């Protein structure tokens, strides 16, 4: 390892070895790991497929009728 201007060392979050920053890569879980030995791709089961949504629809759709309120006074004889 020779000196490169602007280069710095990092510690691998998986193995703990000191490596140059140019030899490190950030994983899907946020860890900085050695690119050549410790890096692992994200397994597909960690991102399950999204549901496609509801495909069943109501065959006949009618709007709800407006509410009818009785404004007159009702007595017992009306019932």
Backbone torsions as a table, in degrees:
resi	resn	phi	psi	omega
1	UNK	NA	120.4	178.0
2	UNK	-105.8	163.5	-178.3
3	UNK	-73.9	132.3	174.1
4	UNK	-123.4	128.7	-178.8
5	UNK	-58.9	132.7	179.6
6	UNK	84.5	-2.8	-179.7
7	UNK	-84.6	149.9	-179.9
8	UNK	-145.7	166.0	-179.3
9	UNK	-94.1	150.5	173.6
10	UNK	-134.1	160.2	176.4
11	UNK	-105.2	129.7	179.1
12	UNK	-68.3	131.8	-179.7
13	UNK	-73.4	-17.3	-178.8
14	UNK	-95.6	-51.0	-175.1
15	UNK	-100.8	-20.1	177.6
16	UNK	86.2	2.9	179.1
17	UNK	-80.4	152.5	178.0
18	UNK	-87.7	125.8	-179.9
19	UNK	-134.3	161.4	174.1
20	UNK	-71.2	149.6	-177.0
21	UNK	-62.2	-28.6	178.9
22	UNK	-70.9	-15.9	179.2
23	UNK	-98.2	6.1	-177.4
24	UNK	-107.8	156.7	177.6
25	UNK	-144.2	143.2	-179.9
26	UNK	-86.6	129.1	179.7
27	UNK	-85.9	174.8	-179.1
28	UNK	-64.1	-25.4	-178.5
29	UNK	-92.0	4.5	177.0
30	UNK	94.7	-3.6	179.7
31	UNK	-79.6	143.5	172.2
32	UNK	-97.6	118.9	-174.3
33	UNK	-130.7	165.8	176.3
34	UNK	-64.9	129.3	-176.7
35	UNK	-67.7	-39.3	-172.7
36	UNK	-85.5	-22.7	-175.4
37	UNK	-120.2	-39.8	-170.5
38	UNK	-102.1	-12.8	-174.0
39	UNK	-69.6	132.8	176.4
40	UNK	-128.5	136.2	177.1
41	UNK	-73.7	157.3	178.9
42	UNK	-70.9	131.2	179.7
43	UNK	-72.7	139.3	-176.5
44	UNK	-61.6	-24.6	-179.0
45	UNK	-71.6	-14.4	176.5
46	UNK	-75.3	-15.2	175.8
47	UNK	-124.7	86.8	-179.3
48	UNK	-66.9	157.5	-179.9
49	UNK	-65.9	146.7	179.5
50	UNK	-78.6	145.2	177.8
51	UNK	-64.6	145.8	-175.7
52	UNK	-79.4	-14.5	-179.5
53	UNK	101.5	174.9	-177.4
54	UNK	-80.0	122.1	179.9
55	UNK	-99.5	-11.8	-179.4
56	UNK	-87.3	130.6	-177.2
57	UNK	-121.6	157.8	176.2
58	UNK	-73.1	128.2	-175.2
59	UNK	-68.0	-39.6	180.0
60	UNK	-125.6	120.8	-178.5
61	UNK	-111.1	123.2	177.3
62	UNK	-124.2	140.1	179.7
63	UNK	-69.0	151.8	179.3
64	UNK	-71.7	133.1	-179.5
65	UNK	-69.1	155.8	179.1
66	UNK	-69.0	155.4	178.5
67	UNK	-72.5	138.1	176.7
68	UNK	-108.5	117.6	179.7
69	UNK	-105.6	141.3	177.7
70	UNK	-87.7	122.4	-177.5
71	UNK	-101.2	-10.3	179.7
72	UNK	-88.0	156.0	178.0
73	UNK	-77.5	131.0	-178.0
74	UNK	-104.6	132.8	178.1
75	UNK	-108.3	176.1	179.7
76	UNK	-68.7	-27.2	179.0
77	UNK	-70.2	-24.6	179.9
78	UNK	-72.2	-23.8	-178.1
79	UNK	-84.8	NA	NA
